[in-house]
Amino acid sequence: MDQQKRYRTMNAFLRDRFGEKVFKVPLNAGFTCPNKDGTKGTGGCTFCSPSGSGDFAGEKEDSFDVQYQQVKTRLNQKWPNAKTIVYFQANTNTYGDVETLRTMYEAALSLDDDIVGIAIATRADALGEDVLDLLEALSTRTFVQVEIGLQSMHEKTARKINRGHDLKTFDQAIHALTSRGIFTAVHIINGFPWEDETMMLDTLRHVNNLGVDAIKIHMLHITKNTAMGAAYRREPFALLSLEDYVDITVKQLRRLHPDIVVQRVTGDAVKEDLLAPQWTLKKFVIMNEIDKTMRRLGAFQGDMLSK
């Protein structure tokens, strides 16, 4: 566990695994999404930005090398001797024929001798057997992380956000990954206006039972150029306050299995695109408030796991 935190951070996990600082370098490979192009649905998830949650990835018109070097050069100013993980972030990064995927992943992994792994963001309904075989083969020679958005375990929420698949599909995808020994991370979102605290804690408990390796906890961002953003502009709806978000997230951390790595306790949105809540721009304030609350309560990750 990170000595500065009361939960198991990804930074600490990677330092333990590789013996030094490791940071992610996001790459934009120009993928689309089966929930946008009509294969599984249209419009995408209602909260998802036009970039497919890749707002901080590179420009898809640029080569992988250009994208990689731009980020690495900047972050090396802070961590000059760090290792890196290439991160396929924007849209659905297993959505393609397996040979194309293999070529892209291999090209990214060969960019630099400092690269120690690859992280791939995707959907539960875009993991065919051939893709799983490819990921498993890669994981035998480098660190492979696959990230999938659950957001909520509740089918009502899945329908409202146009996720495009049910909980069973998600659970089957996670099992397929974990059974092959692939490091698996799940995204959840707090603050859907129709969900209460009990529902958000239900999602956390469901993640506990999946056997995943890591979790990302985000607040719901309402951004421009999204279906949810358009609805919010027509008729604004209630969102969690900073205090409510901190309270719920601390309760989730206290019920999270201590073996699960916490990759994030808050997310990022492009400032110019964010409609609400504006407090989410204060990333370090949110993290500090979570830390302060856990210290005040004498709390640690998993100390209320049975509750």
N, C-alpha and C positions, 0 to 999 in steps of 0.2 A: 504493500500500500504506500502511496505517495506520503512522505513525512509531513507535507504541508496540508494534506487533505484527510478527510475521514471517510473517503471512498476510494476504490481502486481505479486509478486513472489510467488512460491509455499511455500517457507519457511514462508513467512508472513501469507499466507492462513492457513497453518497447525497450526501455533502458535495461530492464532485467533480462530481456531476451537477447538483445544485441550488444549490451555492455556500453552503450553510448546513446547520445541524443539521436532520435530519428524523427523527421518531419515528412508530411505528405506533400507531394507536388501534383496539383490537379491538372489533368489533361482533358481536352475536349476532342473526342474522336469523331464528332459529327453524327452520332447515333440519333435515331428518332425513338419513338415509343409506340408499342402496339395498342396503347390506350388512347393514342392520338390519331393514328393513321387508318383506323377502321378495322384493324385485325381483331382487336379485343373490344374496342370502343372508340369514341371520338371525344375530343375536347380535353382529354387528360383529367387528372385529379383537379378538383376545383380550386385548390390552393396553390397548384404548381405553376411556377413562372414559365414564360415562353422559352426560357433556356433549359427547361427540364431540371430545375434545381441545380443548375451548373453556373450560377451567376458569377462565381469567382474562379471558374475554370478559364482556360485560355481561349483564344479565338480559333474556331475550327478550321479557318482558312490557313492558319500557320502550321508549320510542321511540328511534330512532336518535339523535336530538338529545340526549336525556337521557344515553344511554350515552356518546356522544362527548364531551359537555361534562364529564362526571365524570372521565374519564381525562385529557382535555386540561388541565383546570384543575389537576390534580395534577402533571402532568409539566411544565407551564409554570412551576412554581415553580423547577424546575431549569434549564429551557431556555425562557426567557420569549419569545424571538423565533423559535422553531423552526417549521418547516413540518411537516405531518402527512400520513400515508398512512392511509386507512381500511382496516381489515383484517377481512374476513369470515373468521372463524376456526373457529367451531364446526360440526362435522359436514361435510356435502358441499355446498359453496356454489355449485355449478352444477346442483344437482339440483332442477329445476323447469322449467316452460315458459318459453320464451325471453322472452316479454313481461313475465312476473312478474320474471324476473331483471333485465331492462332497467330496470324501474321501481325496483327495490331499489338497483341500482348507481347509477343517476342520482340517487336521493334521497340516498344516502350522499355522493356526490361534491359535492352542492350544499349540504352542511351548513355549510361554512365557506370563506372565501376563502383560508385557509392550507393547504387540502388540495391536494397536488400529485400524488396518485395513489391507486390502489386495489390491495390485495393480496387474493387469493381462494384459499382453501384448498379443494381438491377431490380427487376420485378419478380415476384413469385411465379408468374405465369410465363416467364421467358427463360426457363432453365430445362431444356430438353436433355435427354440422356447423353447425346454427343457433347453438349456443352459441359455437362457435369463431368464427363470423362476427361475433357480437356482441363478443367479446373483442378481435378484430382491429380492429373499428371503434373501440372505446374507446381502443385503444392508439395510434391516430393523433392523439389530442388530449390524452391524459394518460398518465402512467406506469402501466402495468398489469403486475402480477406474479401469476403463477399458481403455487401450491405444490401438489405432489403427493407423497404418501408412497409411496416404494419400500420402505423399511425394509431389504430384503435382495434381492439378485438371485437368490437360491437358491430354486428351486421347493419344496424340502423345507420351508423356512422359511415360504413363502407359505401352504402347506397347514396347517402347525402353528399359524400365527397367524390362520387363517381370513381371509386378505386378500380372497379372493373373485374374484381375477382372476390371470392368469398374466403372466409377464415380457413376452411378446409384446404383450399389451394395453397394458402400461405403456410399452414402447418406442414403440409406434405413437402413443400419446397425446402423448408428448414430441416426437416428430417433427412431429405436427400443430401443436403450439404453436410450436416453434422455426422451422418453415418459414414461419409467419405473422409472424415477428419479435416474438413475445410473450416478455417476460422470464420465464424459467421456473426454478423452484427445486425441488430434490428433497430429501426427508427420508430419512435413513438412521438405523438404530438399531444401536448396538454392544451386545453383551452377551447375545444370545440364548443360553441355556445349552447348546444343541446345536451352536452355531457356534464354530469356533476362529479364531485370528488370520488364517489364510490365507483363510478364507471371508469375513471382514470386509474384508480388503484386496481380495478379488475384487469385492465390491460397489462399493468405491471406484473400482476400475479401470473397472467397467462405467459408472459415472456419468461418468467422464472421456470415454468414447467416445460419449456421448449428445448432446454439443453444448449442454448446459444452461448457464445463466448463474450459478446459485447452488446452494449446498448447505447443508443443516442437518444437523449431526451430533449425535445424542442418545445418552445411555445409556438402556438399558431400565429403565423405572420399573415396579415391581410395586405396584399400587394397589388399594385396596378397591373393591368393587362392580364388578370385572372378572372375566372367566373365568380369566385368568392369575393374578389375585390369589387366587381361590378355590383354584386348583391349588397355589399356593405355600403357602397356609395348611394344606392337607391334608398336603403333603409338601414342605417347603422345598428348593429346589434352589440350586446354586452360581451366584453372580453375580460379575461382575468386581469386583475391588478398585479403589479410587481409583488406585493405582499402575498396575494393569493397563490401566485405561481411558485414563489419560494416555499410557502407552506406545503403545497401539494408535492412539489419535487422532493423536498426533504422527507416527507412521508413515504414517497416511492423509494428513495434511496435506502431508507431504514428497513424496507421490506424486500429489497433486492438481494438475491443470493450473493454472498460475499465473493464467490468465484467469478462472477460476471464483471467484465471490465467496463468502466463508464467512460465512453469516448467523449460525450458532451453532456452538459447540463443546461445548455442554452444554444440557440442557433443564430445564424446571421441572415440579414436581409440587406439588400442594396438600399442605402439611405434615401436616395431619390425616388425609389419605387415603393417604399413602405408607407402604407396608409395608417395602419394601427397594428398593435399598440406601440407608441413611440418609445416607451421605456425599454423595449427590447434592443434598442440601439446601444444601450449602456451595458455591454456584454460583461465587462469586468465588475461592474456594480452588482449584477445578478449573481455572478459566481461568488463574489465576496459575501453577499447576503446569505447565500446558501451555506457557505463555510461558517459564518458567524452564528447562524441559527443552529447548525449541528454542534458547534462548540458549546453554545449556551445550553442546549438540551443534553449535553454529554452523549451525543448520538454518534453511531457509526453505521456504515453500510451493513445491512442485514441484521441489525440488533433487534428488529421487530418482525423478523421473517415469518414467525408463526401467527402474527396478528392478522 
